[in-house]
Amino acid sequence: MINPCFFDFIERIILILCLTNKTLIMKRYMILTVLLALFSCATVLSQTSSYKLTSEQDLQDPAKYIVIEDFYDAGLEGTFAGENEIPIYYKIFKYPEVEHGAIMISSGRTEGALKFKELIYDLCKNGYSVYIHDHRGQGLSGRMTEEPEMGYVDDFQYYIDDMKTFYDEFVKPADHKKVYMLSHSLGGAVGMSYLEQYPDDIDAASFSSPMLGLAGYICPLAAILSGKTPKWAPGQTVYNNDSTKFEGNDVSGSETRYHVKIGAFSEVPEARLGGASAQWLHQCCKGMKYIRKNIKKIETPIFIFSAQNETVVNPKSTAKFIKKANKAGLTCKTLLIDDAQHELLVEKDKQRTEMLSRTLEFYEEN
């Protein structure tokens, strides 16, 4: 009998070669894949999940992680004009065979496509095409303030408008049989608003620690401090290298994935983002209020994942949203991930595998 690892080996070759048309790079990918496939396969197959998911052990091995890096680099990249002509950066990864569908990723505050190399690789390995864009004001998309590291948005609605443009110009023309959404934190608020405004675009949506509410005092304070001139919210500053230490962080229990995330932005410092402005907070508060008022407009099946040790978004607001969603008759699944912090997609293997496995099962059901 042929070792099943051989088939995974062949799939790696097909995936990577189909994502690039440069002859020299193709040769490099072929050689790398031949040398690394059998070594990395054992770890992939050893996951408790039935899906092909990368492990922390894989990320600690430079020889294996370079496969993910090269796969990411081979994706199609570009920019499109968002609202007010702000350039929005994107990357697209087309699955070369018969796919299960396409997944649009909506990332959190400070994030960009760079952070999700492992996630993109895993989703493609499991038969999906992936589309991701950096929200305006962060990642490699255009900034709108004199201080480029200040988190800012003119109007929360622009996030949704940019996503709609991305969908209409790139996702819809590809005519995928299914289109799914995977969003995190701020991206969850953007994604939820999108579902309310465009109920026919997405077949099912998964939310990782969605930003559906903040601590009670933040929104009233942001409304007072917000003005015409962008300014830092209290306690917020430019990107601080001292804040990148794993010890004491409140977003992930995986030291390996945490350092991979920090390293990605260290290599591309222009993609980094510091703290939030009062205006950004005020606009997000208005956006979350809109979501609560329009919850009945959601027709898409949704799955909300929450972290047991959440400290970034307000768990009470998430619970209230879920209660209201159930009352409105929405198809709304929920799961609390034990021993997890805010960034479920950058968590320890057990927690990350549970969320991603349940997400992929959910997509398959819809």
Protein Blocks (a to p, Z undefined) as FASTA:
>chain_A
ZZfklmmmmmmmmmmmmmpccfklmmmmmmmmmmmmmmmmmmmmmpmbfbdcddfklmmm
mklmmmmmmmmmmpccdddddehhiacdddddddfbdcfbdcdddddehiafklmmmmmm
mmmmnopacdddddehiajbdcfbfblmbccdfblklmmmmmmmmmmmmmmmnopabdcd
ddehjlmmmmmmmmmmmmmlpgbdcdehiafbccfklmmmmmmmpcfbdcddehiacddf
klmpfghpakbccfklmmmmmmmmmmmmmlpccdddfklmmmmmmmmmmmmmmmmmpmbd
cdddddfklckbcfklmmmmmmmmmmnopacdddddehiafklmlccfklmmmmmmmmmm
mmmmZZ
